[in-house]
Amino acid sequence: MRRLCACTLLLAAAACGGRDAAPPVATPSFSASKTRVPLGSPVDFTYAFDVASDARIEGDYTVFVHFLDADGQLMWTDDHTPVVPTSQWQPGQKVQYTRTVFVPIFPYHGPATVTIGLYNGPSFDDRLPLAGQGSGREYVVGTIDLAPQSEAVYVVFDEGWHSPELAPDGSAREWHWMTGAGTLTFRNPRKDVTLYLEFDGQPQVFGDAPQTLVVMSGGHEIARLPVDNSDAKLHRLPITAAQLGDGEKAQVRLTVDKTFVPASTPDMGVDPRELGVRVYRANIEVE
């Protein structure tokens, strides 16, 4: 197994003893579906690792991805478990996968440097050597340009929504509960768009007959989705310019065939509201 030297490595620390003498286990690379991304918008990041011909990795490492501002300060991370665990990486194999990420909203726009590495354990001390430019076994793999949030299409949770709620764990995760129907309103770009809709429900309430969520725009049915997930699931729904209509504003209407009231449902608390689905994200991306 390729292991790192014994000294402690922090996020911005230099590699022990200067140049890293350990042979790399893989060569990382990165690409984005678009190079200019408005704050708060979705983007697809593709990560790849070309495994060295003689690599042997013991244990399952986590991929850390850091996004740094022009001063090298950390803005956010996309740490994750690779789709193929590192203990199963084979010599000469190319491990590649794509993740959809929503860029957080920061008081910054401009170039962002993307760095990557592999670590094991909560202290970040155990890192694997990779091929590339960097220090502290944190490697530069690319850049993206962060644009102002005003460049994105702003979506309003209009009629049929309860007030936004925040996750109690302090993660800044936010959602809106819908009633039986809810409207999303936005400036009509008069172009084909994709609706990124992330939602979940409480399928256990409805047993073997889950709710159905119908998505409509301009009188056209865009999608009919079963609400069979209690964990957030992201859907990409294409909407044509014709389906958006000719008005200055466009609307997407969501409806469910069944609702529930927690206070009237066993073991669901005292919430008296009528609830349909819980929406975490509703973003419009112009094609």
Number of C-alpha atoms within 10 A of each C-alpha: 10 15 14 20 17 9 11 15 21 14 13 14 12 17 21 17 9 9 10 17 12 13 15 17 24 25 17 23 19 18 17 18 13 12 13 16 23 21 22 20 22 20 19 14 16 15 20 17 21 20 22 20 12 12 18 17 18 13 12 18 21 19 18 18 21 22 21 18 18 12 8 11 13 16 14 15 16 15 15 13 14 20 10 12 14 20 12 12 22 17 16 14 14 16 19 16 13 16 13 13 13 16 17 14 16 13 8 15 17 13 17 22 19 21 23 26 23 25 21 15 11 7 10 15 18 20 22 23 25 25 17 17 11 17 18 22 29 29 23 21 20 15 18 17 16 22 19 18 18 10 11 17 17 17 17 14 19 14 14 19 21 18 10 12 13 12 10 9 7 7 8 10 11 14 18 19 23 25 23 19 20 21 19 19 16 18 15 17 19 18 15 15 20 16 18 18 17 18 22 19 22 20 17 12 17 14 10 9 13 18 23 17 20 17 21 20 21 17 13 14 14 20 15 14 13 15 21 19 14 14 11 15 15 16 15 13 15 18 23 16 17 13 22 23 18 13 12 10 13 20 22 22 20 23 22 22 12 16 20 18 18 17 14 14 12 10 8 11 11 12 12 11 16 16 22 29 29 21 22 20 20 18 24 24 20 16 11
